[in-house]
Amino acid sequence: MTSREVKIIFALADAMKSPTAWDDNTFAVELQSKKDELESLTEAQLDNKLGWPKRKQLYESHHKWTLGNVPLRDCWIEWSNGFGDRGSWAKGHVPVVADEIRKRNDQKDRVWVMANRLDVFFRKIPIICTKIDKGWSIDDGCNRAIAAFIAGKDAMPACLGQK
């Protein structure tokens, strides 16, 4: 797997955060359209889609990217302010964050929509993780990982970066 492929997956996930609809067919058509669009971009245009210069550097600095399944119990959310708009409580080990989301039970949180519609995106948009001492740090896909864990999945497709 190349760093370009990882960048495309990141940009694709970002573009699909608010799909037109969550039904299988509409989502699949929209996903393919966005993927075709992203694959046609030059490297510079694709880098602009990343939005964060350090992300480009991160994706290009990993010598080896593979597509595989990552155990969600080995994943960590390390964003200093948590992920999404949730605040600093939403960081740490995936099972711990998932338990906290369950306790808060905010049905407006899109994690619940995603957990109920896991079949729509689960195999189509892998999360992006980089290797750290304690396991894997999720760079992109925190919502997808938490939704999968809440829905009972033990592992998830992922782009895995190692130096």
C-alpha positions in Angstrom: 0.0 0.0 0.0 1.4 3.4 -0.9 1.2 6.7 1.0 -1.0 8.0 -1.9 -3.5 5.2 -1.3 -3.6 6.1 2.4 -4.1 9.8 1.5 -7.0 8.8 -0.8 -8.6 6.8 2.0 -8.3 9.7 4.4 -9.8 12.1 1.9 -12.6 9.6 1.1 -13.5 9.2 4.7 -13.5 12.9 5.2 -15.8 13.4 2.2 -18.2 10.7 3.4 -18.7 12.1 7.0 -22.1 13.4 5.9 -23.4 11.1 3.2 -26.5 12.0 1.3 -28.1 8.8 2.7 -27.1 5.9 4.8 -28.8 3.2 2.7 -26.5 0.7 1.1 -27.1 1.7 -2.6 -26.9 5.5 -2.2 -23.8 5.3 0.0 -22.1 2.9 -2.4 -22.8 5.1 -5.4 -21.6 8.3 -3.6 -18.5 6.5 -2.2 -17.5 5.3 -5.7 -18.0 8.8 -7.2 -15.9 10.4 -4.5 -13.2 7.7 -4.9 -13.0 8.2 -8.7 -12.8 12.0 -8.2 -9.9 11.6 -5.6 -8.0 9.1 -7.7 -8.0 11.6 -10.6 -6.2 14.3 -8.5 -2.6 15.2 -8.8 -0.4 14.6 -5.8 -0.5 18.4 -4.9 -4.3 18.5 -5.2 -4.6 15.4 -3.0 -2.2 16.9 -0.4 -4.5 20.0 -0.3 -7.4 17.7 0.7 -5.5 16.5 3.8 -6.0 19.9 5.3 -3.2 19.5 7.9 0.4 19.7 6.7 1.6 17.3 9.5 -0.8 14.6 8.2 1.0 14.7 4.8 4.3 14.4 6.6 3.0 11.6 8.8 1.7 9.6 5.9 4.8 10.0 3.8 7.2 9.3 6.7 6.0 5.8 7.3 8.1 3.4 5.2 5.6 0.6 5.2 1.8 0.8 4.8 -0.2 -2.4 4.8 -4.0 -3.0 4.6 -5.0 -5.4 7.3 -7.3 -5.9 10.3 -6.4 -4.3 13.5 -7.7 -5.5 16.9 -9.8 -2.6 18.3 -8.5 -3.4 21.8 -5.0 -2.5 20.6 -6.1 0.9 19.3 -5.7 4.3 21.0 -7.3 7.7 20.4 -4.6 10.2 21.2 -6.0 13.5 20.1 -5.2 16.0 22.9 -8.8 17.4 22.9 -10.4 14.0 22.3 -12.0 13.2 18.9 -14.7 15.1 17.2 -16.3 17.8 19.3 -16.5 15.6 22.4 -13.7 17.1 24.5 -10.7 15.7 26.4 -12.7 12.8 27.9 -12.8 11.2 24.5 -9.3 10.0 24.3 -7.5 6.9 25.3 -8.0 3.2 24.8 -10.9 2.4 22.4 -12.8 0.1 24.8 -12.6 2.8 27.5 -13.8 5.6 25.2 -16.6 3.3 23.9 -17.7 2.6 27.4 -17.9 6.3 28.2 -20.0 6.9 25.0 -22.3 4.1 26.1 -22.7 5.8 29.6 -23.4 9.2 28.1 -25.9 7.6 25.8 -26.3 10.8 23.6 -28.5 9.4 20.8 -27.7 12.5 18.7 -24.0 11.4 18.6 -23.3 10.1 15.1 -21.5 7.1 16.6 -24.9 5.5 17.3 -26.1 6.1 13.7 -22.8 4.5 12.5 -23.1 1.6 14.9 -26.5 0.8 13.6 -25.4 1.1 10.0 -22.1 -0.6 10.3 -22.7 -2.7 7.3 -22.7 0.4 5.1 -19.1 1.5 5.7 -17.3 -1.2 7.7 -15.3 -2.9 4.9 -15.4 0.1 2.5 -13.5 2.8 4.5 -10.7 1.4 6.7 -9.4 3.4 9.7 -5.8 4.7 9.5 -3.5 3.8 12.3 0.2 4.2 13.0 2.3 1.9 15.2 3.1 3.1 18.7 4.7 1.3 21.7 1.4 0.4 23.3 -0.4 -0.7 20.1 -1.9 1.5 17.3 -2.7 5.2 17.3 -5.8 6.0 15.3 -5.1 9.0 13.0 -8.3 8.8 11.1 -11.5 6.8 11.9 -12.1 7.3 15.6 -15.9 7.4 15.0 -15.8 4.3 12.8 -13.6 2.4 15.3 -15.8 3.3 18.3 -19.0 2.5 16.3 -17.6 -0.9 15.3 -16.6 -1.7 18.9 -20.0 -0.7 20.2 -21.6 -2.9 17.5 -19.6 -5.8 18.8 -16.7 -6.0 16.4 -13.3 -7.1 17.7 -11.3 -6.0 14.8 -11.6 -3.6 11.9 -10.0 -3.1 8.4 -7.2 -0.6 8.7 -4.3 1.1 6.9 -1.4 0.2 9.2 1.7 2.5 9.1 5.0 1.4 10.5 8.4 3.0 10.3 
